[in-house]
């Protein structure tokens, strides 16, 4: 089985030749171009390997292209306001957008707006999902980064206001970029800020692991897949490589170039807006306001290739090529529905055009007990909290807790099976 082909997806603010383009990673060959409008920063995303979505710069809609059809009139998702950042969950089930100071979360299959989260005090700047789609992180101009558990946001009780799992409040100026590593709820999260620092956090506990101070504001940040290095794009065009395996690493440090892996990539003439590392950790992609994207060899720190754009680069990322991207006769498995702009579409005259069946447990059936989602969220939180001493205490306490968790899992599996049996009977019942 051959390794997946990696591609570069890039966009600039001019949009003269195309909105976004697909380039072959190693040769720089232009493979596909998607036309119409231009895409704002931190808002270019691939949905379920079948659609490319990009928020129109300065407008209140999102452009949508079927991923294998370059010569087409793009669809549009009309939003309640100008979209400042956008991301899709890796499992393809949810779409999250930042509109002013609020987070809007849609269910892709139905187009329903599931939640509007208003915990930021100023405009959103970036949104990122964890690799298992269980959490997402939002950053804003209010200097805050908030960690949200998807299970607590997508809940059935309209009277319950979702709260972030963690509030990361150690930055003193606006958040400019966020990167979430691998390992789901055990991931590490990097946040960049205009306060000239990049901070590394533990997703499960919200604890700050590292803070690195630079001489310039940091506009972009990423980690290599093995998380040996942190790459930080500066407002002066420099890209700083911070070693996370240094023997002398302390929680608070000031960046200095040395022989332990802390180095600087020099080549851009303006602020570096986006960074991405290849799957094998050998190549670094950077996009800049100097209207170029550059591909770097990480080991030698040399620029391998520079590709010119017609305007400041707003998005540049390395991704595995989706299976249908180069099959012109293929079509998305499920067409995108109409996306609602209101939490209760029926009350606003927005018909939900879906052919699916929506199951909801009546509130009175769970009056005295926790709901299924609440139990699942609690169990997930306990399993994720690796630093919780009540879980990992002495041997006897651990055995008792493990048996309790196993019993809870069996209960949840039974509830899940009952729901499955009920839905099967409902769907197969003769009309």
C-alpha positions as CSV (number, residue, x, y, z in Angstrom):
1,X,0.0,0.0,0.0
2,X,1.5,3.3,-1.1
3,X,1.9,6.3,1.2
4,X,-0.9,9.0,0.8
5,X,0.0,11.8,-1.5
6,X,0.5,15.1,0.3
7,X,-0.7,18.4,-1.2
8,X,-0.6,22.1,-0.4
9,X,-3.8,24.0,-0.1
10,X,-3.2,27.8,-0.3
11,X,-5.1,31.0,-0.6
12,X,-4.4,34.8,-0.7
13,X,-6.3,37.9,-0.1
14,X,-6.2,39.1,-3.7
15,X,-8.1,36.2,-5.3
16,X,-7.1,37.4,-8.8
17,X,-6.2,34.0,-10.4
18,X,-8.2,31.8,-8.0
19,X,-9.7,31.7,-4.6
20,X,-7.6,28.7,-3.5
21,X,-5.1,26.4,-5.2
22,X,-3.9,22.8,-4.8
23,X,-0.2,22.3,-5.3
24,X,1.9,19.1,-5.3
25,X,4.0,19.2,-2.2
26,X,7.4,18.2,-3.6
27,X,7.3,19.7,-7.1
28,X,5.1,22.8,-6.5
29,X,3.0,21.9,-9.5
30,X,-0.4,23.5,-9.6
31,X,-2.9,20.6,-9.7
32,X,-6.3,22.3,-9.2
33,X,-7.7,25.8,-8.7
34,X,-11.0,26.8,-7.2
35,X,-12.3,30.2,-8.4
36,X,-14.6,32.8,-7.1
37,X,-13.9,35.5,-4.4
38,X,-11.1,35.3,-1.8
39,X,-10.7,33.6,1.5
40,X,-10.0,35.3,4.9
41,X,-7.2,34.2,7.2
42,X,-7.7,31.0,9.3
43,X,-10.9,30.1,7.4
44,X,-9.9,27.6,4.7
45,X,-11.0,24.0,5.6
46,X,-11.7,20.6,4.1
47,X,-15.0,19.0,5.1
48,X,-15.1,15.2,5.2
49,X,-12.7,14.9,2.3
50,X,-15.5,16.0,-0.1
51,X,-15.9,19.8,0.1
52,X,-13.5,22.8,0.4
53,X,-14.9,25.6,2.5
54,X,-13.6,29.2,2.7
55,X,-15.1,32.2,4.4
56,X,-15.4,35.1,2.0
57,X,-13.1,38.0,3.1
58,X,-15.2,40.8,4.7
59,X,-18.6,39.1,3.7
60,X,-21.2,37.1,5.6
61,X,-21.0,33.9,3.6
62,X,-18.8,30.8,3.2
63,X,-17.8,29.6,-0.3
64,X,-18.2,25.9,-0.9
65,X,-16.7,23.8,-3.7
66,X,-17.0,20.1,-4.4
67,X,-13.5,18.9,-4.0
68,X,-13.1,17.1,-7.3
69,X,-14.8,19.8,-9.5
70,X,-12.5,22.8,-10.1
71,X,-14.6,24.4,-12.9
72,X,-17.8,25.1,-11.1
73,X,-19.9,27.9,-9.6
74,X,-19.3,27.6,-5.9
75,X,-22.2,27.1,-3.5
76,X,-22.6,29.6,-0.6
77,X,-23.5,29.2,3.0
78,X,-25.1,32.5,4.2
79,X,-24.1,33.3,7.8
80,X,-25.5,35.7,10.4
81,X,-22.4,37.9,10.1
82,X,-18.8,38.2,8.8
83,X,-16.9,34.9,9.5
84,X,-13.5,35.6,11.0
85,X,-12.4,32.0,11.4
86,X,-13.7,28.6,10.4
87,X,-12.9,24.9,10.9
88,X,-14.6,21.5,10.3
89,X,-14.3,18.6,12.7
90,X,-12.0,15.8,11.4
91,X,-14.8,13.3,11.5
92,X,-16.8,15.6,9.1
93,X,-19.9,15.9,11.4
94,X,-19.6,19.5,12.6
95,X,-18.7,22.9,11.2
96,X,-17.6,25.7,13.6
97,X,-17.3,29.4,12.7
98,X,-16.3,32.5,14.6
99,X,-18.7,35.4,13.9
100,X,-17.8,38.6,15.8
101,X,-17.3,37.4,19.5
102,X,-19.6,34.3,19.1
103,X,-18.9,30.7,18.1
104,X,-21.5,29.1,15.8
105,X,-21.7,25.3,15.6
106,X,-23.6,23.5,12.9
107,X,-24.5,19.8,12.3
108,X,-23.4,19.1,8.8
109,X,-25.8,16.3,8.1
110,X,-28.9,18.4,8.8
111,X,-27.6,21.9,8.6
112,X,-29.1,22.7,12.0
113,X,-27.4,25.3,14.1
114,X,-26.8,23.5,17.4
115,X,-25.2,26.1,19.5
116,X,-24.1,29.8,19.7
117,X,-21.4,30.2,22.3
118,X,-20.8,33.7,23.6
119,X,-18.0,33.5,26.1
120,X,-15.4,35.6,24.3
121,X,-15.5,39.4,24.9
122,X,-14.0,40.4,21.6
123,X,-13.8,39.0,18.0
124,X,-12.7,35.4,17.4
125,X,-9.4,35.0,15.6
126,X,-8.9,31.2,15.3
127,X,-10.6,27.8,15.9
128,X,-9.0,24.4,16.0
129,X,-10.4,20.8,16.6
130,X,-8.5,18.0,18.4
131,X,-7.7,15.2,16.0
132,X,-10.4,12.9,17.5
133,X,-13.1,15.7,17.2
134,X,-13.8,15.5,20.9
135,X,-12.7,19.0,21.7
136,X,-12.2,22.3,20.0
137,X,-10.2,25.4,21.0
138,X,-11.2,29.0,20.3
139,X,-8.9,32.1,20.5
140,X,-9.8,35.7,20.3
141,X,-8.8,39.3,20.6
142,X,-9.7,39.3,24.3
143,X,-6.4,37.4,24.9
144,X,-8.3,34.2,25.9
145,X,-8.1,30.7,24.5
146,X,-11.1,28.5,25.5
147,X,-11.2,24.7,25.4
148,X,-14.6,23.3,24.7
149,X,-15.8,19.7,25.1
150,X,-18.0,18.9,22.1
151,X,-20.1,16.5,24.2
152,X,-21.0,19.3,26.6
153,X,-21.8,21.8,23.7
154,X,-24.0,19.4,21.7
155,X,-26.5,18.6,24.4
156,X,-30.3,18.4,24.5
157,X,-31.3,20.7,27.4
158,X,-31.9,24.2,26.0
159,X,-31.9,25.7,29.5
160,X,-28.3,24.5,30.1
161,X,-25.6,27.0,28.9
162,X,-22.4,25.2,27.8
163,X,-19.3,26.3,29.6
164,X,-15.7,25.9,28.4
165,X,-13.8,23.0,29.9
166,X,-10.7,25.3,30.4
167,X,-10.0,29.0,30.1
168,X,-6.4,29.6,29.1
169,X,-5.8,33.2,30.2
170,X,-2.1,33.6,30.5
171,X,-1.7,35.8,27.4
172,X,-1.7,39.6,27.7
173,X,-2.5,40.5,24.0
174,X,-4.7,39.0,21.3
175,X,-4.4,35.3,20.3
176,X,-3.1,35.1,16.7
177,X,-3.0,31.3,16.1
178,X,-3.7,27.9,17.8
179,X,-2.3,24.4,17.0
180,X,-3.7,21.2,18.5
181,X,-1.4,18.2,18.5
182,X,-2.3,14.5,18.3
183,X,-3.7,12.1,20.9
184,X,-7.2,13.4,21.3
185,X,-8.0,14.6,24.9
186,X,-4.3,13.9,25.8
187,X,-3.0,16.4,23.2
188,X,-0.9,19.4,23.7
189,X,-2.1,22.8,22.5
190,X,0.1,25.7,21.3
191,X,-1.1,29.2,21.4
192,X,0.6,32.2,19.7
193,X,0.0,35.9,20.6
194,X,0.9,39.4,19.9
195,X,2.4,39.6,23.4
196,X,5.6,38.0,21.8
197,X,5.0,34.6,23.5
198,X,4.0,31.1,22.5
199,X,2.6,28.9,25.2
200,X,2.2,25.1,25.3
201,X,-0.7,23.7,27.3
202,X,-2.0,20.3,28.3
203,X,-5.5,19.8,26.9
204,X,-6.8,17.4,29.6
205,X,-5.9,19.6,32.6
206,X,-5.6,23.1,31.1
207,X,-2.1,23.4,32.7
208,X,0.5,25.5,31.0
209,X,3.6,23.4,30.2
210,X,5.9,26.0,28.6
211,X,6.1,29.7,27.7
212,X,8.6,31.0,25.2
213,X,9.3,34.7,24.9
214,X,10.5,36.2,21.6
215,X,11.6,39.6,20.4
216,X,8.7,40.1,18.0
217,X,5.0,39.3,18.0
218,X,4.1,35.8,16.9
219,X,1.5,35.4,14.1
220,X,1.5,31.6,13.6
221,X,2.4,28.4,15.3
222,X,2.6,24.7,14.6
223,X,4.2,21.4,15.9
224,X,5.9,18.7,14.0
225,X,4.0,15.3,14.2
226,X,6.4,13.8,16.8
227,X,6.2,17.1,18.8
228,X,10.0,17.4,19.0
229,X,9.9,21.0,17.7
230,X,7.6,24.1,18.0
231,X,7.6,26.4,14.9
232,X,6.7,30.0,15.4
233,X,6.1,32.6,12.7
234,X,7.2,36.1,13.6
235,X,5.9,39.5,12.6
236,X,9.4,40.3,11.1
237,X,9.3,37.3,8.7
238,X,11.5,35.0,10.8
239,X,10.4,31.5,11.7
240,X,11.7,30.2,15.0
241,X,12.3,26.6,15.8
242,X,12.0,25.7,19.5
243,X,13.3,22.4,20.7
244,X,11.0,20.6,23.1
245,X,13.6,18.0,23.9
246,X,16.3,20.3,25.4
247,X,17.9,19.1,28.6
248,X,17.8,22.6,30.0
249,X,14.1,23.3,29.2
250,X,12.3,25.3,31.9
251,X,8.7,26.4,32.0
252,X,9.5,30.0,31.2
253,X,12.3,30.7,28.7
254,X,13.5,33.3,26.3
255,X,14.2,32.2,22.8
256,X,17.9,32.1,21.8
257,X,19.4,30.4,18.8
258,X,21.8,27.6,19.9
259,X,23.1,24.2,19.0
260,X,20.3,22.3,20.9
261,X,17.7,22.7,18.1
262,X,16.6,26.3,18.6
263,X,17.2,27.8,15.2
264,X,15.8,30.5,12.9
265,X,14.5,30.1,9.3
266,X,15.2,33.4,7.3
267,X,13.7,34.2,4.0
268,X,10.3,35.9,4.3
269,X,10.3,39.7,4.2
270,X,7.0,40.2,6.0
271,X,5.0,38.6,8.8
272,X,4.4,34.9,8.6
273,X,0.7,34.1,8.6
274,X,0.6,30.3,8.5
275,X,2.8,27.3,9.1
276,X,2.3,23.6,8.5
277,X,4.6,20.5,8.7
278,X,4.6,17.5,6.4
279,X,3.5,14.1,7.7
280,X,7.0,12.7,7.9
281,X,8.3,15.8,9.8
282,X,11.0,16.8,7.2
283,X,9.3,19.7,5.4
284,X,7.9,23.0,6.7
285,X,5.5,25.1,4.7
286,X,5.1,28.8,5.5
287,X,2.9,31.6,4.1
288,X,3.6,35.3,4.4
289,X,2.3,38.8,3.7
290,X,5.2,39.1,1.3
291,X,2.9,37.3,-1.1
292,X,4.9,34.0,-1.2
293,X,4.7,30.6,0.3
294,X,8.0,28.8,1.0
295,X,8.9,25.1,1.5
296,X,11.7,24.5,3.9
297,X,13.9,21.5,4.7
298,X,13.7,21.4,8.4
299,X,17.1,19.7,9.0
300,X,19.2,22.1,6.9
301,X,16.9,25.2,7.5
302,X,17.2,25.9,3.7
303,X,14.4,27.2,1.5
304,X,13.7,24.5,-1.1
305,X,11.0,26.4,-3.1
306,X,9.3,29.8,-3.1
307,X,5.9,30.2,-4.9
308,X,4.6,33.7,-5.7
309,X,1.0,34.7,-5.0
310,X,-0.9,37.8,-6.2
311,X,-1.6,39.1,-2.6
312,X,-0.8,38.4,1.0
313,X,-1.1,34.7,1.8
314,X,-4.0,34.1,4.2
315,X,-4.0,30.3,4.3
316,X,-1.4,27.6,3.6
317,X,-1.6,24.0,4.9
318,X,-0.2,20.5,4.1
319,X,-2.9,17.8,4.0
320,X,-3.2,14.2,2.6
321,X,-5.0,14.4,-0.7
322,X,-8.6,13.3,-0.3
323,X,-9.5,10.2,-2.2
324,X,-11.9,11.9,-4.6
325,X,-9.9,15.0,-5.4
326,X,-8.5,13.8,-8.7
327,X,-11.5,11.7,-9.8
328,X,-13.6,14.1,-11.9
329,X,-16.6,11.7,-12.2
330,X,-17.0,11.2,-8.5
331,X,-19.6,13.1,-6.4
332,X,-20.0,13.8,-2.7
333,X,-21.7,10.9,-0.9
334,X,-24.1,13.4,0.8
335,X,-25.1,16.8,-0.6
336,X,-24.8,19.7,1.8
337,X,-28.1,20.8,3.2
338,X,-29.3,24.3,3.8
339,X,-27.5,25.7,6.9
340,X,-29.7,27.4,9.4
341,X,-29.0,30.9,10.8
342,X,-31.1,30.4,13.9
343,X,-31.0,28.0,16.8
344,X,-34.7,27.1,16.2
345,X,-35.2,27.1,12.4
346,X,-38.9,26.2,12.6
347,X,-39.6,29.3,14.6
348,X,-37.8,31.5,12.1
349,X,-39.5,30.1,9.1
350,X,-36.5,28.0,8.0
351,X,-37.5,24.6,7.0
352,X,-35.0,21.9,7.6
353,X,-34.7,19.9,4.4
354,X,-33.6,16.6,5.6
355,X,-34.8,13.0,5.1
356,X,-33.4,11.7,8.3
357,X,-35.0,10.8,11.6
358,X,-34.2,12.8,14.6
359,X,-34.5,11.0,18.0
360,X,-34.9,13.0,21.2
361,X,-35.6,11.7,24.7
362,X,-38.5,13.4,26.4
363,X,-37.4,15.6,29.3
364,X,-39.8,13.9,31.8
365,X,-38.2,10.5,31.2
366,X,-35.0,11.7,32.7
367,X,-36.4,13.9,35.4
368,X,-34.5,12.4,38.4
369,X,-31.6,10.9,36.6
370,X,-28.6,12.1,34.6
371,X,-29.1,12.1,30.8
372,X,-27.2,9.7,28.6
373,X,-25.0,12.5,27.2
374,X,-24.3,13.8,30.7
375,X,-23.1,10.4,31.9
376,X,-21.0,10.0,28.8
377,X,-19.5,13.4,29.2
378,X,-18.7,12.7,32.9
379,X,-17.1,9.3,32.1
380,X,-15.1,10.9,29.3
381,X,-13.8,13.6,31.6
382,X,-12.8,11.1,34.2
383,X,-10.9,9.0,31.7
384,X,-9.2,12.1,30.2
385,X,-8.0,13.6,33.5
386,X,-4.8,11.7,33.8
387,X,-3.4,14.1,36.4
388,X,-6.4,13.6,38.7
389,X,-5.1,12.0,42.0
390,X,-8.5,10.7,42.9
391,X,-8.4,8.4,39.9
392,X,-4.8,7.3,40.2
393,X,-4.4,7.0,44.0
394,X,-3.4,4.0,46.0
395,X,-3.8,0.5,44.5
396,X,-7.1,-0.3,46.4
397,X,-8.7,3.0,45.4
398,X,-7.7,2.4,41.8
399,X,-9.3,-1.0,41.7
400,X,-12.6,0.3,43.2
401,X,-12.6,3.2,40.7
402,X,-11.9,0.9,37.7
403,X,-14.8,-1.4,38.7
404,X,-17.1,1.6,38.9
405,X,-16.0,2.8,35.5
406,X,-16.5,-0.6,34.0
407,X,-20.0,-0.8,35.4
408,X,-20.7,2.7,34.0
409,X,-19.5,1.6,30.6
410,X,-21.8,-1.5,30.6
411,X,-24.7,0.8,31.5
412,X,-24.0,3.2,28.7
413,X,-23.6,0.3,26.2
414,X,-27.0,-1.0,27.2
415,X,-28.5,2.5,26.8
416,X,-26.9,2.7,23.4
417,X,-28.2,-0.7,22.3
418,X,-31.7,0.2,23.5
419,X,-31.6,3.3,21.4
420,X,-30.3,1.4,18.4
421,X,-33.1,-1.3,18.7
422,X,-35.7,1.4,19.1
423,X,-34.6,3.3,16.0
424,X,-34.3,0.1,14.0
425,X,-37.9,-0.8,14.8
426,X,-39.0,2.7,14.0
427,X,-37.3,2.8,10.6
428,X,-38.3,-0.7,9.5
429,X,-42.0,-0.4,10.7
430,X,-44.4,-0.8,7.7
431,X,-46.1,2.4,6.9
